[in-house]
Amino acid sequence: MKDVTGDSIVASNAGWTFSGEVAQHFDDHVSKSVPLYAAGHELICGLSDFFVGRDSVVYELGCSTGTLSFRLAERNKGKDGARFIGVDIEPEMVARAEQKRAELGVPNVSFVADDIFQAELEPADFIVAYYTVQFVRPAVRQALIDKIYAALNWGGCFVMFEKVRGPDARFQDMLTQMYTYDYKLGQGYNAEEIVSKARSLKGVLEPFSTQGNLDLLSRAGFQDVTTIMKYICFEGFVAIK
Ligand SMILES: C[S@@+](CC[C@H](N)C(=O)[O-])C[C@H]1O[C@@H](n2cnc3c(N)ncnc32)[C@H](O)[C@@H]1O
């Protein structure tokens, strides 16, 4: 059975997907569902000032319709030769990103429709995964962070924003109430849409705790890590190689 999860998106129990028609409604949906969505992009653009130089390669892994990739290119437009590459597994997302690219006319942004695990990554100075790693199966998540670490140049930066779990059951309960119910009701979603979305994400979006994410980064080799944003259960980590 398919349920309406808001913003004209339908998904079944444990069946959330970014494929098909979701790409058409994605920009509206993500900016309403993810707290501080645009502010997080702004922080990442600010961070890029420190790491992106002329001739840098920049990746956005899980770029969806390319919103952040375009913002990064705009922020760094004075740096001739820098290239911005968005990777997403869903061809419909990449098609939408390509359509925007044609409208904006930005030659140094490109998109690849591929699984992050299959995509060959060139040596890069700045790699971003903005609410993407949470959708990677926990069993292979470490292998992805290892791959990102290997692709970064020395001194390069990995920015990872994730939905995170609380450190114990009491905090997790508070976070769920404050985000899943209060925040989403405040964004105009109704109770049925909220429940349908939560049910659709079972087994698809699997958040780690803050400590679980720090452990992933540490095992990959990152020693210099800090949090740049935290709002309820949404956290942005910055890791420098
Ligand atoms: C929450 S969205 C990312 C939002 C986007 N970064 C932004 O700023 O608007 C997660 C994206 O990750 C993509 N994704 C999930 N698993 C992937 C994988 N293994 N390889 C590439 N992309 C993946 C999904 O298709 C989806 O578009």
The ligand as a Gaussian input file, in Angstrom:
#p B3LYP/6-31G(d) Opt

LIG

0 1
 C       18.816000      13.532000       1.420000
 S       19.334000      13.371000      -0.204000
 C       20.723000      14.501000      -0.330000
 C       20.371000      15.949000      -0.392000
 C       21.378000      16.817000      -1.118000
 N       22.735000      16.552000      -0.693000
 C       21.049000      18.296000      -0.943000
 O       21.848000      19.051000      -0.379000
 O       19.969000      18.694000      -1.411000
 C       20.201000      11.854000      -0.313000
 C       20.634000      11.532000      -1.727000
 O       21.610000      10.483000      -1.658000
 C       21.429000       9.663000      -2.785000
 N       22.081000       8.363000      -2.509000
 C       21.736000       7.456000      -1.585000
 N       22.555000       6.381000      -1.646000
 C       23.456000       6.632000      -2.633000
 C       24.548000       5.905000      -3.178000
 N       24.899000       4.688000      -2.733000
 N       25.244000       6.467000      -4.200000
 C       24.912000       7.703000      -4.667000
 N       23.875000       8.414000      -4.189000
 C       23.151000       7.905000      -3.184000
 C       19.930000       9.598000      -2.973000
 O       19.559000       9.215000      -4.281000
 C       19.525000      11.034000      -2.633000
 O       19.404000      11.833000      -3.777000

